[in-house]
Amino acid sequence: MKTAYVLCGLAAAAIAAGASVMQEKEGPAYTETYLVDEKDLATTGRNPYFILEPGWQLYFESPDKKETLTVTVLDETKKIGGIETRVVEEREIEDGKVKELSRNYFAICKRTNSVYYFGEDAGGAWQHGEKGARFGLMMPGTPLVGGRYYQEIAPGSAMDRAEILSVSATYETPAGKFEKVLQTVETTPLEPKERALKHYAPGVGLIQDGNLKLVTFGRKK
C-alpha cells in the first residue's frame, strides 16, 4: 500500500506511535512526520477549525482598515508530489495595493479531519517533495492544549510551527463574538525571536492573524 509521510496529531501521540519528531533545545519536541495512507487524503472537507470547501471565504481588516486580507478556498486543485491538493488563495492589500498574492495547497484526512499543508506559491515558495521539503500539519483533527507541530518543513526556506495554547478561549472580532476558540502561537527556528498569535473559531476557521481581525465570512456568492 502506498503511503505518504505526513504530520498527524500531537507530539505525545506521535512519539507513542513511533513517529519522528524534531528535538528542541527547550520544551517538548514538535511533531515532524507521521504515516498516513494517501487514499485517506481528500481535497474537500471540514475540520472544526479549518474549512476546506470551495467557495468558503474569510475577509479580514486591520484596525485602521489600511490592510485587508481575503482568504478564499478556490474551486481548483493541484497535484503535488503525486497527491491532489486544494488551492486556497490569500490576497493581502495594503494602502489600496496588492501586498502579496499567494496560492496555498492543502489536503484533509477523511479519517481524522486533520488538515495538511503541502506548500505555497509566494515569497517563501516551497512544495512538498522539492529540495527536501515535506508537508506538515496545518490543523489537527483533535486539537489538544500543549500540542506542538510543524506546519511547514522546508529546511532553510519555511519552517513554521505551532503550539496550541487554548481550546476554550472567547474572542471578539468585527464579525462577532466567538466561543470555544482555539488559540495558537506560531514560531520558526529561522527567526527565533518572532512569535505570532492566531485564533480559530469552530465552524468558521481563522478569525485573527496578527493585527488582522475577521470582518465577514461564509460562502462566496
C-alpha positions as a printed Julia matrix, in Angstrom:
221×3 Matrix{Float64}:
   0.0    0.0    0.0
   1.4    3.37  -0.99
   1.83   5.83   1.88
   2.83   9.46   2.27
   4.84  10.98   5.06
   2.63  13.49   6.85
   2.39  15.15  10.2
  -0.64  13.85  12.02
  -1.51  14.87  15.56
   0.4   15.89  18.65
   3.91  15.2   19.81
   2.99  12.83  22.65
   0.7   10.75  20.46
   3.26  10.7   17.68
   6.03   9.51  19.96
   3.8    6.74  21.28
   3.1    5.65  17.72
   6.74   5.77  16.7
   6.56   8.97  14.66
   9.59  11.1   14.05
   9.92  14.4   15.91
  12.32  17.34  15.77
  14.06  17.81  19.1
  14.07  21.31  20.55
  16.58  22.89  22.89
  13.75  23.97  25.2
  10.39  22.38  25.89
   8.73  19.34  24.29
   9.58  18.36  20.74
   7.5   19.44  17.77
   5.97  16.62  15.74
   7.69  16.34  12.38
   6.38  13.34  10.42
   3.76  10.65  10.54
   2.5    7.92   8.21
  -0.94   8.08   6.64
  -2.41   6.36   3.59
  -2.71   8.63   0.58
  -6.16   7.19  -0.03
  -7.31   8.87   3.19
  -6.45  12.34   1.86
  -9.13  14.44   0.17
  -9.27  17.89  -1.43
 -12.6   18.8    0.18
 -13.75  18.51   3.78
 -14.42  20.33   7.02
 -12.24  20.44  10.09
 -13.95  22.26  13.01
 -11.3   24.99  12.77
 -10.36  24.82   9.08
 -12.94  24.65   6.3
 -11.65  23.25   3.02
 -14.75  23.66   0.85
 -14.73  25.52  -2.49
 -16.25  28.98  -2.17
 -15.55  29.4    1.56
 -14.15  32.87   2.16
 -12.78  34.86   5.1
 -12.27  38.63   4.99
 -10.02  40.47   7.49
  -9.17  44.09   8.2
  -6.61  45.88  10.35
  -7.92  48.36  12.96
  -7.17  51.32  10.68
  -8.59  49.42   7.66
  -5.45  50.17   5.65
  -4.62  46.49   5.41
  -7.02  43.73   4.36
  -6.73  40.0    3.8
  -9.11  37.81   1.81
  -8.75  34.04   2.1
 -10.71  32.04  -0.5
 -10.95  28.29  -0.99
 -10.86  28.01  -4.76
 -12.7   25.54  -6.99
  -9.29  24.39  -8.15
  -6.89  21.59  -7.27
  -3.2   20.97  -7.87
  -1.24  17.73  -7.77
   1.9   17.98  -5.63
   4.2   15.01  -5.19
   1.51  12.77  -6.62
  -1.09  13.99  -4.11
  -4.13  16.03  -5.19
  -4.46  19.18  -3.08
  -6.97  22.03  -2.77
  -5.85  25.55  -3.72
  -6.51  28.32  -1.17
  -5.81  31.88  -2.27
  -4.68  34.62   0.1
  -4.88  38.19  -1.17
  -3.32  40.84   1.07
  -3.97  44.52   0.28
  -2.13  47.43   1.89
  -2.96  51.08   1.17
  -5.04  50.02  -1.81
  -2.28  47.98  -3.45
  -1.7   44.23  -3.58
   0.99  43.47  -1.0
   1.02  39.72  -1.54
  -0.99  37.18  -3.51
  -0.32  33.57  -2.61
  -1.67  30.16  -3.56
  -1.56  27.59  -0.77
  -2.06  23.84  -1.11
  -3.93  21.68   1.4
  -5.48  18.24   1.81
  -7.69  16.89   4.58
  -7.61  13.41   6.09
 -11.03  11.77   5.78
 -10.24   9.53   8.73
  -9.06  12.13  11.27
 -10.11  15.53   9.81
  -6.52  16.73  10.16
  -5.57  19.31   7.52
  -2.12  19.08   5.93
  -0.1   21.79   4.22
   1.74  20.89   1.0
   3.29  24.21   0.07
   2.7   27.66  -1.33
   3.48  29.89  -4.26
   4.52  33.2   -2.7
   7.56  34.94  -1.29
   8.65  31.87   0.69
   7.57  29.44  -2.0
   8.03  25.72  -1.34
   6.36  22.46  -2.3
   6.29  19.03  -0.77
   8.79  16.75  -2.5
  11.07  19.51  -3.78
  14.53  20.28  -2.35
  13.93  18.12   0.71
  10.62  19.8    1.66
   7.89  17.72   3.29
   4.37  18.69   4.11
   3.25  19.47   7.63
   0.14  19.81   9.74
  -1.94  22.97   9.45
  -4.73  21.94  11.82
  -5.09  18.71  13.83
  -8.44  16.94  13.72
  -8.45  16.73  17.53
  -6.6   19.76  18.93
  -5.19  19.34  22.45
  -3.67  22.04  24.63
   0.1   21.73  24.59
   0.23  20.1   21.18
   3.26  21.17  19.14
   3.63  20.52  15.41
   5.45  21.73  12.32
   3.21  23.35   9.7
   5.95  23.68   7.1
   9.05  21.54   6.68
  11.19  23.19   4.02
  14.7   23.49   5.53
  16.22  26.92   5.05
  13.06  28.28   3.46
   9.92  27.71   5.57
   9.82  26.07   8.99
   6.71  27.47  10.65
   5.46  25.58  13.7
   2.56  25.98  16.1
   1.75  25.29  19.73
  -1.85  25.09  20.97
  -2.38  27.4   23.94
  -6.13  27.03  24.47
  -9.25  25.44  23.03
 -11.7   27.31  25.26
 -10.98  30.98  24.68
 -13.57  33.66  23.97
 -12.62  36.15  21.3
 -14.42  39.03  19.62
 -13.87  40.49  16.15
 -15.99  42.77  13.91
 -17.61  39.54  12.67
 -18.96  38.73  16.13
 -18.16  37.13  19.48
 -16.84  33.57  19.31
 -16.73  30.85  21.98
 -14.52  27.73  22.32
 -11.84  29.46  20.29
  -8.59  27.66  19.51
  -5.55  29.82  20.24
  -2.08  29.06  18.91
   1.33  30.68  18.96
   3.45  30.28  15.85
   7.24  30.4   15.76
  10.04  29.38  13.41
  13.64  28.37  14.09
  14.59  30.51  11.08
  13.6   33.64  13.05
  13.82  32.63  16.74
  12.59  35.98  18.09
   9.39  36.05  16.02
   6.07  34.98  17.6
   2.57  35.22  16.13
  -0.73  34.61  17.91
  -3.67  33.23  15.95
  -7.29  32.46  16.86
  -9.64  29.97  15.19
 -13.4   29.63  15.79
 -15.41  26.41  15.41
 -17.37  26.3   12.17
 -15.57  29.38  10.85
 -11.8   28.92  10.82
  -9.19  31.64  11.3
 -10.63  34.76  12.97
  -7.46  36.65  13.91
  -3.96  36.8   12.45
  -1.67  39.42  13.97
  -3.44  42.8   13.76
  -5.95  41.46  11.22
  -9.39  40.5   12.53
 -12.26  38.74  10.8
 -14.95  41.05   9.42
 -17.08  38.72   7.27
 -17.15  35.01   6.48
 -19.18  32.49   4.52
 -19.6   31.13   1.03
 -18.56  33.41  -1.78
 -21.53  34.47  -3.92
